[in-house]
């Protein structure tokens, strides 16, 4: 008979803790070992192993990230290498031999005979790169501004939060489009395609910083009244050191949740912009670009050119969203 | 009350001036206006004349004031791409967007409230659960994919509805409407559903949770105890109490509908201001972008302002708190 599993934080008080019993030779080893043990015994891992949806979503996200990172190794062909393309292979349906060359492709080919699976893998790479980088940009900007607004206060706080309020009235996709257009206007025309990815990252990043700033500001306002901050001030630490070394680590919990949800938003925003033709260039197609190309062939019956990129995008966005939802519920003690 | 009103108006005007400032900055500093109008081959003399005529040598605040003044008179400059006045371009395309937004909002409101009531009163039944799950999937789908999906189903597979354009339109004065012809109405169905779906699910969920909340309250029990028919209880007593938050959310979502119309209009090649904006971004047509920003900014500020006032008028608690707060 095994006793029902117990949430680690609900262990009876007498239960032995796995923590610092070893006084043995290598102290650092024992510390890292006990850290790992502690991590594995945490509520967080406990909850994760009991949330099937979170596990599936996590696996899908992990798989897609791995495929994107290892794209040159896992993709059957390099879709950007003109030598690997054969126009005769154009419009080969999935899992069928081409009627001219006899070659067959798992997901078929597009109009230029490009293997769709490879195009999707490389497109996924672009989508994830843009998504992750713009979330990092939004996070860096939002966390910094939120921290400054919360800790310094005064007119700076007023200014930052007013801008945030105004920006929040407008849908972020609209702001991203506008920033994209302005940056495109600033960049000389012959560099527009080359810079498109960075323009895209900047546009999406700048359109998503507000939730980070608001949350971090609110948490900072609470944290800065706590005793450890007063103690740090008493021993004469500077404002910057207190903000970045002492308060910052304590406000990062909610930031993780927002980052995950923002990643889903950023991926969809990127796909939307690319679909509209104002995102990733045709030389570096993302999933959104592939869907736009596929839409043109919908009427002539080549359904696969649209369907497979769309399914990949959906699986990605949905999994990241589910993961974010689960994180939000788990890290929010009020919902338990 | 007058003081609150004055303060709200002042705030709205301030935000509008800020939006105008950003519009102006884009208009004036992104790219080179003179070169964009005259082209690269213009002589130095031509250029200087143009600079003088556009007043680009004046101090920046003067230029900004002139920009706002012109905008107040619906003068937004000339499109770099088509050389048409931007105001005419917008005027010819605005009716299409407004009709689409209006029908979408109507669809979102009616379908959202009906489905919200349905899922609230038949909670736990299979069909209600199905509606809720479907709505969750619908929300996760990006707008453009919903559009593509609808085109595939109704235009390609079934072939019953048109997949692009506005169909036949009728001219009523300056307003070109598609609401009066059969093909115009048919063309409206798919874009309107695409655009309104997200707002519909939002309103549905809101109505559902508010209904569930209200149905638990004592006055509903009293109404039932008084022997009122169930339909009366639901519509006259329960639904009425959910309408305050629904009005607010629906009002605020109206702005989003206009913004997301950009995506829907592109998918369905709907000739409205959204499609105009996307083309402007693509071709870096700065005056059109700047005018669009001004237009949408004004719309958003206006909507927020009206919703704020409605809120004040509807909910006495907020009104009193604001008065006590020194107004």
Boltz contact constraints between the chains, C-beta under 6 A:
constraints:
  - contact:
      token1: [A, 169]
      token2: [B, 300]
      max_distance: 6.0
  - contact:
      token1: [A, 171]
      token2: [B, 256]
      max_distance: 6.0
  - contact:
      token1: [A, 171]
      token2: [B, 259]
      max_distance: 6.0
  - contact:
      token1: [A, 174]
      token2: [B, 259]
      max_distance: 6.0
  - contact:
      token1: [A, 177]
      token2: [B, 281]
      max_distance: 6.0
  - contact:
      token1: [A, 181]
      token2: [B, 281]
      max_distance: 6.0
  - contact:
      token1: [A, 181]
      token2: [B, 289]
      max_distance: 6.0
  - contact:
      token1: [A, 182]
      token2: [B, 26]
      max_distance: 6.0
  - contact:
      token1: [A, 182]
      token2: [B, 30]
      max_distance: 6.0
  - contact:
      token1: [A, 184]
      token2: [B, 284]
      max_distance: 6.0
  - contact:
      token1: [A, 185]
      token2: [B, 30]
      max_distance: 6.0
  - contact:
      token1: [A, 185]
      token2: [B, 31]
      max_distance: 6.0
  - contact:
      token1: [A, 185]
      token2: [B, 284]
      max_distance: 6.0
  - contact:
      token1: [A, 185]
      token2: [B, 286]
      max_distance: 6.0
  - contact:
      token1: [A, 186]
      token2: [B, 30]
      max_distance: 6.0
  - contact:
      token1: [A, 268]
      token2: [B, 142]
      max_distance: 6.0
  - contact:
      token1: [A, 272]
      token2: [B, 142]
      max_distance: 6.0
  - contact:
      token1: [A, 272]
      token2: [B, 144]
      max_distance: 6.0
  - contact:
      token1: [A, 275]
      token2: [B, 144]
      max_distance: 6.0
  - contact:
      token1: [A, 276]
      token2: [B, 266]
      max_distance: 6.0
  - contact:
      token1: [A, 276]
      token2: [B, 278]
      max_distance: 6.0
  - contact:
      token1: [A, 277]
      token2: [B, 282]
      max_distance: 6.0
  - contact:
      token1: [A, 278]
      token2: [B, 281]
      max_distance: 6.0
  - contact:
      token1: [A, 278]
      token2: [B, 282]
      max_distance: 6.0
  - contact:
      token1: [A, 295]
      token2: [B, 148]
      max_distance: 6.0
  - contact:
      token1: [A, 298]
      token2: [B, 152]
      max_distance: 6.0
  - contact:
      token1: [A, 298]
      token2: [B, 156]
      max_distance: 6.0
  - contact:
      token1: [A, 299]
      token2: [B, 156]
      max_distance: 6.0
  - contact:
      token1: [A, 310]
      token2: [B, 145]
      max_distance: 6.0
  - contact:
      token1: [A, 318]
      token2: [B, 140]
      max_distance: 6.0
